[in-house]
């Protein structure tokens, strides 16, 4: 028997249009054709990459002997300038000095940025751990020790220069070792910062005692070293300095992701798998290496490591170290070049102490930082 089929009334059937509705068209243009919003940080960082170039060329052109920029470019490209003596001035004297200034500025600013992030202190810098004071103690021992034996460092030539550099490196290394040993026992970063300052005061007191019992000539030699200079590094010494600074910068780049997580707070960083003790040790090694190498070759140079990181934060408007590390290196190198140009007093014969120039530029910046923070707290 056939099963009886029931037909559904037309009114109850699901209505299906003969011609289906056209699909909805996305009125937005394809992803490839959409205008991408350019990040403010990308624009600023791109400009910072260009900034050192004109400053670098200006530093090669200006000095006691002014050289036209066109001739400077000709010399760098291997051409012959209007005067042959200009080639020796640029290649033998101004070019290594400009490269040294860029390396020193990048190293000090990166070191200061790491320490400010680690200690969460806006006024922390390479000098707070006593590294510069340790290098100064090593140099003072060499200068005053040779004087006791009736030997002048100037008469030793290259040996005297390298002995000063080695003594500064050893002094900075010893203080760094003490800070690292203390860091393993002290859990608080604030306590470590205070102990670093105490190390600096202690070594500074030892230097003052040595100077007190010395004669006028070694005191003058030591004071000339403390004023700082980018012009004392030769082509033979520049590769050694470059290797030390590049090693510290590479280590700083490697610890940047962990330092970024530390900005969230110590407990949050530990929950993300960050070892605070290991991170602190790596930051101390990197910062000490950068500051110690610069102090050994150029003397103690202040204010760059403190002021440049704040300039970069203000320009980029971010605390992300992935952006701040390259910006600090570029701005620090440019800052050092500008300070060196001012110290040379273009057109004059005298040279100003580089420390005085960096202090005159950096002091208003640090004062603005303090006043800006007080304004934010009051509001």
C-alpha positions as CSV (number, residue, x, y, z in Angstrom):
1,X,0.0,0.0,0.0
2,X,1.2,3.4,-0.8
3,X,1.8,5.8,2.0
4,X,-0.5,8.7,2.0
5,X,1.5,11.9,1.4
6,X,0.2,15.1,2.9
7,X,0.8,18.3,1.1
8,X,1.6,21.4,3.1
9,X,-0.5,24.5,2.4
10,X,1.3,27.2,0.4
11,X,0.8,29.6,3.2
12,X,2.8,27.4,5.6
13,X,5.7,26.8,3.3
14,X,8.9,28.6,3.7
15,X,9.1,31.4,1.2
16,X,12.1,31.2,-1.1
17,X,12.6,34.0,-3.5
18,X,13.1,33.1,-7.1
19,X,16.0,35.6,-7.4
20,X,18.1,35.6,-4.2
21,X,19.1,39.0,-2.8
22,X,22.5,40.2,-3.9
23,X,25.2,39.7,-1.4
24,X,26.2,42.7,0.8
25,X,29.1,44.5,-0.6
26,X,31.8,45.8,1.8
27,X,32.0,49.5,1.0
28,X,35.5,49.7,2.6
29,X,38.4,49.5,0.2
30,X,40.6,46.4,0.3
31,X,43.2,46.1,3.1
32,X,46.0,46.8,0.6
33,X,44.4,50.1,-0.5
34,X,43.5,51.3,2.9
35,X,45.5,54.2,4.3
36,X,47.5,53.0,7.2
37,X,47.9,55.3,10.1
38,X,51.6,56.2,10.5
39,X,52.8,55.8,14.1
40,X,54.1,59.0,15.7
41,X,57.1,57.0,17.1
42,X,58.1,55.8,13.6
43,X,58.2,59.3,12.3
44,X,60.3,60.6,15.2
45,X,62.7,57.7,15.2
46,X,63.1,58.1,11.4
47,X,64.1,61.7,11.9
48,X,66.4,60.8,14.7
49,X,68.3,58.5,12.3
50,X,68.8,61.5,10.0
51,X,69.7,63.9,12.8
52,X,73.3,62.8,13.5
53,X,74.4,63.1,9.8
54,X,74.4,67.0,9.5
55,X,75.7,67.3,13.1
56,X,78.5,64.9,12.2
57,X,79.5,66.8,9.1
58,X,79.3,70.1,11.0
59,X,81.7,68.7,13.7
60,X,84.2,67.8,10.9
61,X,83.9,71.2,9.3
62,X,84.1,73.5,12.4
63,X,87.1,74.1,14.7
64,X,90.1,76.4,15.0
65,X,90.4,75.9,11.2
66,X,87.1,76.2,9.3
67,X,86.7,73.8,6.4
68,X,83.8,74.1,3.9
69,X,81.2,71.3,4.0
70,X,81.8,70.5,0.4
71,X,85.5,69.9,1.0
72,X,84.6,67.7,4.0
73,X,82.4,65.5,1.9
74,X,85.1,65.4,-0.8
75,X,87.7,64.3,1.8
76,X,85.3,61.6,3.2
77,X,84.7,60.3,-0.4
78,X,88.5,60.1,-1.0
79,X,88.8,63.2,-3.1
80,X,91.3,66.0,-3.0
81,X,90.2,69.3,-1.2
82,X,91.2,72.8,-2.0
83,X,94.0,72.6,0.5
84,X,95.9,69.3,1.2
85,X,96.4,70.1,4.9
86,X,92.6,69.9,5.3
87,X,92.7,66.2,4.6
88,X,95.1,65.6,7.5
89,X,93.0,67.7,9.8
90,X,89.8,65.9,9.0
91,X,91.1,62.3,8.8
92,X,93.7,62.3,11.5
93,X,92.1,64.5,14.1
94,X,88.4,65.4,13.7
95,X,87.1,62.1,12.3
96,X,88.3,59.9,15.2
97,X,87.1,62.5,17.6
98,X,83.6,62.6,16.1
99,X,83.3,58.8,16.0
100,X,84.4,58.7,19.7
101,X,81.8,61.3,20.6
102,X,79.0,59.3,18.9
103,X,80.1,56.1,20.6
104,X,80.5,57.7,24.0
105,X,77.1,59.5,23.8
106,X,75.3,56.3,22.8
107,X,77.0,54.3,25.5
108,X,76.3,56.8,28.4
109,X,72.7,57.4,27.3
110,X,71.9,53.7,27.0
111,X,73.6,53.0,30.4
112,X,71.5,55.8,32.0
113,X,68.3,54.5,30.4
114,X,68.9,51.0,31.8
115,X,69.6,52.2,35.3
116,X,66.6,54.5,35.4
117,X,64.4,51.7,34.4
118,X,66.0,49.2,36.8
119,X,65.9,51.5,39.9
120,X,62.7,53.3,38.8
121,X,64.5,56.6,39.5
122,X,64.4,59.4,37.0
123,X,67.8,60.8,38.2
124,X,69.7,57.6,38.1
125,X,72.8,57.6,35.8
126,X,76.1,55.9,35.1
127,X,77.8,57.7,38.0
128,X,75.4,56.5,40.7
129,X,77.0,53.1,41.1
130,X,80.5,54.6,41.7
131,X,81.8,53.4,38.3
132,X,83.2,56.8,37.3
133,X,84.7,57.3,40.8
134,X,86.4,53.9,40.6
135,X,87.9,54.8,37.2
136,X,89.1,58.1,38.6
137,X,90.7,56.3,41.5
138,X,92.7,54.1,39.1
139,X,93.9,57.0,37.1
140,X,94.8,59.0,40.2
141,X,96.9,56.0,41.5
142,X,98.8,55.8,38.2
143,X,99.4,59.6,37.8
144,X,100.4,60.1,41.4
145,X,102.3,56.7,41.7
146,X,104.5,57.5,38.7
147,X,105.3,60.9,40.3
148,X,106.6,59.2,43.4
149,X,109.2,57.4,41.3
150,X,110.1,60.6,39.4
151,X,108.5,59.4,36.1
152,X,106.2,61.6,34.0
153,X,103.4,60.0,32.0
154,X,104.1,62.5,29.1
155,X,107.6,61.1,28.8
156,X,106.3,57.6,28.4
157,X,104.3,58.3,25.3
158,X,101.9,55.6,24.2
159,X,102.8,53.5,27.3
160,X,101.7,56.3,29.6
161,X,98.4,56.7,27.7
162,X,97.6,53.0,27.8
163,X,98.6,52.7,31.4
164,X,96.0,55.4,32.2
165,X,93.3,53.6,30.2
166,X,94.1,50.2,31.8
167,X,94.1,51.8,35.3
168,X,90.7,53.4,34.7
169,X,89.3,50.0,33.4
170,X,90.6,48.2,36.4
171,X,89.2,50.8,38.8
172,X,85.8,50.7,37.2
173,X,85.9,46.9,37.1
174,X,86.7,46.5,40.8
175,X,83.9,48.8,41.8
176,X,81.6,47.0,39.4
177,X,82.6,43.7,41.0
178,X,81.8,45.0,44.4
179,X,78.4,46.3,43.3
180,X,77.6,42.9,41.7
181,X,78.6,41.0,44.9
182,X,76.4,43.3,47.0
183,X,73.5,43.0,44.5
184,X,73.4,39.2,45.2
185,X,72.8,39.9,48.9
186,X,70.6,43.0,48.7
187,X,67.1,42.4,47.3
188,X,65.9,46.0,47.2
189,X,67.0,48.1,44.2
190,X,66.7,51.2,46.3
191,X,69.2,49.9,48.8
192,X,71.5,48.9,46.0
193,X,71.3,52.4,44.6
194,X,72.2,53.9,48.0
195,X,75.1,51.5,48.4
196,X,76.4,52.4,44.9
197,X,76.3,56.1,45.9
198,X,78.3,55.2,49.0
199,X,80.9,53.4,46.9
200,X,81.2,56.5,44.8
201,X,81.7,58.7,47.8
202,X,84.2,56.4,49.3
203,X,86.4,56.2,46.2
204,X,86.0,59.9,45.7
205,X,87.4,60.5,49.2
206,X,90.4,58.3,48.5
207,X,91.1,60.3,45.4
208,X,91.0,63.6,47.3
209,X,93.4,62.2,49.9
210,X,95.8,61.2,47.2
211,X,95.6,64.7,45.6
212,X,96.1,66.3,49.0
213,X,99.5,64.7,49.5
214,X,100.7,65.2,45.9
215,X,102.5,68.0,44.2
216,X,101.2,70.6,41.7
217,X,102.2,68.9,38.5
218,X,100.4,65.5,38.9
219,X,97.4,67.3,40.3
220,X,97.2,69.4,37.2
221,X,97.5,66.3,35.0
222,X,94.7,64.6,36.9
223,X,92.4,67.6,36.8
224,X,93.0,67.8,33.0
225,X,91.8,64.2,32.7
226,X,88.7,64.8,34.8
227,X,87.5,67.6,32.5
228,X,86.8,64.9,29.8
229,X,87.7,65.0,26.2
230,X,86.8,63.1,23.0
231,X,90.0,64.1,21.2
232,X,92.4,61.9,23.1
233,X,91.3,58.6,21.3
234,X,93.5,57.7,18.4
235,X,92.8,55.4,15.4
236,X,94.8,52.7,17.2
237,X,92.7,52.9,20.4
238,X,89.3,53.4,18.6
239,X,88.8,49.6,17.7
240,X,89.3,48.6,21.4
241,X,86.8,51.2,22.6
242,X,84.3,50.3,19.8
243,X,84.4,46.6,20.7
244,X,83.8,47.3,24.4
245,X,80.9,49.7,23.7
246,X,79.3,47.5,21.1
247,X,79.4,44.5,23.5
248,X,77.6,46.6,26.1
249,X,75.0,47.8,23.6
250,X,74.3,44.2,22.4
251,X,73.8,43.1,26.0
252,X,71.5,46.0,26.6
253,X,69.4,45.1,23.5
254,X,69.1,41.5,24.8
255,X,67.8,42.5,28.2
256,X,65.3,45.1,26.8
257,X,62.3,42.7,26.6
258,X,62.8,41.7,30.3
259,X,63.2,45.3,31.3
260,X,59.9,46.1,29.5
261,X,58.1,43.5,31.7
262,X,59.8,45.0,34.8
263,X,57.9,48.3,34.0
264,X,54.7,46.4,35.0
265,X,56.0,45.9,38.5
266,X,58.3,43.4,40.2
267,X,55.5,40.9,41.1
268,X,54.0,41.0,37.7
269,X,57.4,40.5,36.0
270,X,58.1,37.5,38.2
271,X,54.7,36.0,37.3
272,X,55.7,36.3,33.7
273,X,58.8,34.3,34.3
274,X,61.4,37.0,34.8
275,X,64.2,36.4,37.3
276,X,64.7,39.8,38.9
277,X,68.0,38.9,40.4
278,X,69.4,37.7,37.0
279,X,68.0,40.7,35.2
280,X,69.5,43.1,37.7
281,X,72.9,41.4,37.3
282,X,72.8,41.6,33.5
283,X,71.8,45.3,33.6
284,X,74.6,46.1,36.1
285,X,77.2,44.3,33.8
286,X,76.0,46.1,30.7
287,X,75.8,49.6,32.3
288,X,79.1,49.2,34.1
289,X,80.8,48.1,30.8
290,X,79.4,51.0,28.9
291,X,80.2,53.6,31.5
292,X,83.6,52.1,32.4
293,X,84.9,52.0,28.8
294,X,83.8,55.6,28.2
295,X,85.4,56.9,31.4
296,X,88.6,55.0,30.7
297,X,89.1,56.5,27.2
298,X,87.4,59.9,27.5
299,X,87.4,60.7,31.2
300,X,84.3,61.2,33.4
301,X,81.5,62.8,31.4
302,X,78.3,63.7,33.2
303,X,74.7,64.7,32.4
304,X,74.5,62.8,29.1
305,X,73.4,59.5,30.9
306,X,70.8,61.4,33.0
307,X,69.2,63.9,30.6
308,X,69.1,62.0,27.2
309,X,66.7,59.2,28.3
310,X,64.2,61.9,29.4
311,X,64.5,63.7,26.1
312,X,63.8,60.5,24.3
313,X,60.7,59.7,26.5
314,X,59.4,63.2,25.8
315,X,60.0,62.9,22.0
316,X,58.5,59.4,21.6
317,X,55.9,59.7,24.3
318,X,56.4,56.1,25.3
319,X,58.1,54.0,27.9
320,X,58.7,51.0,25.6
321,X,62.4,50.2,25.6
322,X,62.2,48.8,22.1
323,X,61.8,52.3,20.9
324,X,63.8,54.1,23.6
325,X,67.0,52.1,23.2
326,X,67.7,53.1,19.5
327,X,66.4,56.6,20.2
328,X,68.7,57.0,23.2
329,X,71.7,55.9,21.2
330,X,71.0,58.3,18.4
331,X,70.1,61.3,20.6
332,X,73.1,60.6,22.9
333,X,75.5,60.5,20.0
334,X,74.0,63.8,18.6
335,X,74.1,65.4,22.1
336,X,77.8,64.5,22.5
337,X,78.6,65.9,19.0
338,X,76.8,69.2,19.8
339,X,78.7,69.5,23.1
340,X,82.0,68.9,21.4
341,X,81.2,71.5,18.7
342,X,80.5,74.1,21.4
343,X,83.6,73.0,23.4
344,X,85.8,73.6,20.3
345,X,84.7,77.3,20.2
346,X,84.6,77.4,16.3
347,X,87.0,80.0,15.0
348,X,89.0,80.2,18.3
349,X,92.1,78.5,19.6
350,X,91.0,77.5,23.1
351,X,89.0,74.4,24.0
352,X,86.4,74.3,26.7
353,X,86.1,71.4,29.1
354,X,83.5,69.0,27.7
355,X,82.1,68.3,31.2
356,X,81.3,72.0,31.6
357,X,79.5,72.1,28.3
358,X,77.4,69.0,29.0
359,X,76.5,70.3,32.4
360,X,75.4,73.7,30.9
361,X,73.2,71.8,28.5
362,X,72.0,69.1,30.8
363,X,71.2,71.2,33.9
364,X,68.1,72.9,32.4
365,X,66.8,69.6,31.2
366,X,67.1,68.0,34.6
367,X,65.6,71.1,36.2
368,X,62.6,70.8,33.8
369,X,62.2,67.2,34.7
370,X,62.0,67.9,38.4
371,X,59.5,70.8,37.9
372,X,57.4,68.8,35.5
373,X,57.1,66.0,38.0
374,X,56.2,68.4,40.8
375,X,53.5,69.9,38.6
376,X,52.1,66.4,37.9
377,X,52.0,65.5,41.6
378,X,50.3,68.8,42.6
379,X,47.6,68.3,39.9
